[in-house]
Amino acid sequence: MNQNGYEEVAISAAEALYGYFSWVVIISEAMMLLPLFYWFYLQFTHKTVFPKMMAFTNVLIIYAVMYFIKTLLPDSPFRIGFTNGLMSESMAIWFVTLMIGMKFLV
């Protein structure tokens, strides 16, 4: 719509869509956090095959550490890319940690 001469309509349509569906982002983030908290609980109470200390390799803890590292980086395109991929990078590190834990700790 924006490229075909309907700029004003496109802006109002985008604002209306955002108004109707902005709650979806909050709900999806909450749904994503619940299993991560539960996994931390299971590991911390030693209800998994992993040692209790493996609970501190949780995605959320790795995310918090990487978020702190992000604050130390200067404003640059790398920082923007690093920020955009924080959760994906945290999950990749977590999966590698779990694979190493399965290999050596279990």
N, C-alpha and C positions, 0 to 999 in steps of 0.2 A: 504494500500500500504506500509505503514511504517513497518508493522509487517511481510510482506511477501517478504522482500529483496529489495524493491524499495524505499529506504530511500531518495535518491537524487531526484527521480521523485516526491515523495510525498511532499518534501520541495518546489520544484519549482511549483508544482500544487497549493499548499496552498498560495504561494506568488502571483501567477497569479490570483487566486480567490480573494484574498484580494485587489489586484490592480484593478480588475474589479468592485467589489461590495463594496468598502469602503465608497462610497458616499451614500449608502443606510442608513447607520447609521446616518449620518448628516441630511439627509432629514427626516427620521422618528423622530428624536429628534425635529426638527423644527415643524413637523406636530403635535407633542404631546404638544408643548409649546403654539401654537396658541389658542386652546380651553381654556387653563388655564389662559392666558392673557385676553381672552374675558370674561370668567367667573368673573375674578377680576373686569373688567370694568363694567359688569352688576351689580355686587353687590355694587361697589363703587358709582355708579350713582343711586343706590336704584331702580333698575328695576327688582328686585326679591322680594320675600316675606320676605327675611331676612333683618335685620337691616344693615345699612351702615357699621358698624364696623365689621360685619362678613366677609367683604372683606379681612380683614387682617388675616383670617384663611386660606388663599389660600394655596394650595399644595406647591407652589414655596417658599412662606415665611416659611412654616414649614420645607421645605427641607433646606433652608439657615440656619435656626436655628440649625437643626440637623447636618449640615455640619460643623458649628462652634463647636458644641459639639464634633464631630469626631476629630477635630484638638487638642482637649484637652486630648483625650484618649492616653494612652501609646501604643507603638507598641506591639500588641498581636493578637492572633487569633480572639478574640472578636472584635477588631477594624476592621479587614478585613471583618468579617461577617457583622458588623454594616454598613460599607461602601458599601458593595455589595447590601444591602437591603435598602439603604436610600430612594429611591423613593417609594418603596412599603410601607415602614414604614410611610413615610409622607402621602401617600394616605390613609392608614388605620386610622391614627390620624385624617385626614381631614374628612373622612366619619363618624367617631364617633362624631366629632365636629358638623357636619351637622345634624346628628340624634338628638343630644342633642339640637341643635338650633331649629329643627323642633318641638321638644317636648315642650320646654319652652319659646322660643322667638316668635314663630309664632302664 
